[in-house]
Amino acid sequence: MTPDDFAQLVRARRTSMLVDRDRAVPRALVQDLCDLAQWAPNHKRTWPWRFALVEGEGRARLGEVIADAMELHGDPPEKVTKARGKYLRTPATLVVGSAEGDSPLRTAENRDAVAAGVQTLLLAATAHGLASYWGSCPKGANDVVAELCGFEAGTHVAAIIYLGWATEQVAPPERPTAALHIVD
Ligand SMILES: Cc1cc2nc3c(=O)[nH]c(=O)nc-3n(C[C@H](O)[C@H](O)[C@H](O)COP(=O)(O)O)c2cc1C
């Protein structure tokens, strides 16, 4: 792979939910994406990544637990109703958690490592022709999502990633030029 090929892949990744809703995402492919994510740097080798693939009926259950938590949190009814069916929009949803560390610093570093891994995962998904969409876990829903996914108590839900086979390209949002301070 040339540097240009890599730059092209990085720029090709878009947050998109324009997918073929009827075409399944193979579990083996999602497993490969998760394995690649774990090649990201990870201080003290704590292996903080936690993954759960939500598909089929599980997507409705994910929507239910999130909507119920949002209701408890006091979100407006229309937002709650929307959340119930939200995860049916793509054939697969990958929940990525970050394990709690043995100190606040390690917990923060774990989250950094997990975010780095998520980007690797998104790039690999792009290379396969999958569309991906990194969504946050709604306020108040972290613990119920972690529990549904079988993650340990204290796990931070870092990403809820919608996945599906891309049907359209999405125009990239403009990027500012990176401000690079030179210290010499
Ligand atoms: C930590 C994190 C959380 C995000 N959560 C959401 C979200 O909840 N809803 C959403 O629409 N996009 C979310 N995004 C995606 C961004 O909105 C998206 O990356 C941004 O608009 C730039 O578009 P691009 O990814 O196509 O370059 C999130 C991204 C990150 C890194």
The ligand as a Gaussian input file, in Angstrom:
#p B3LYP/6-31G(d) Opt

LIG

0 1
 C      -17.052000      10.073000      19.924000
 C      -17.959000      10.315000      18.760000
 C      -19.319000      10.301000      18.960000
 C      -20.200000      10.541000      17.894000
 N      -21.543000      10.521000      18.123000
 C      -22.387000      10.824000      17.129000
 C      -23.783000      10.829000      17.359000
 O      -24.255000      10.506000      18.451000
 N      -24.608000      11.162000      16.345000
 C      -24.095000      11.494000      15.112000
 O      -24.893000      11.841000      14.237000
 N      -22.779000      11.449000      14.842000
 C      -21.917000      11.123000      15.822000
 N      -20.573000      11.061000      15.557000
 C      -20.088000      11.188000      14.164000
 C      -19.734000      12.605000      13.800000
 O      -20.911000      13.397000      13.781000
 C      -19.053000      12.614000      12.394000
 O      -17.836000      11.927000      12.508000
 C      -18.831000      14.023000      11.878000
 O      -20.039000      14.605000      11.501000
 C      -17.892000      14.085000      10.679000
 O      -18.398000      13.323000       9.602000
 P      -17.514000      12.185000       8.936000
 O      -17.308000      11.096000       9.980000
 O      -18.295000      11.677000       7.749000
 O      -16.213000      12.769000       8.533000
 C      -19.674000      10.812000      16.593000
 C      -18.281000      10.810000      16.409000
 C      -17.434000      10.558000      17.469000
 C      -15.946000      10.569000      17.235000

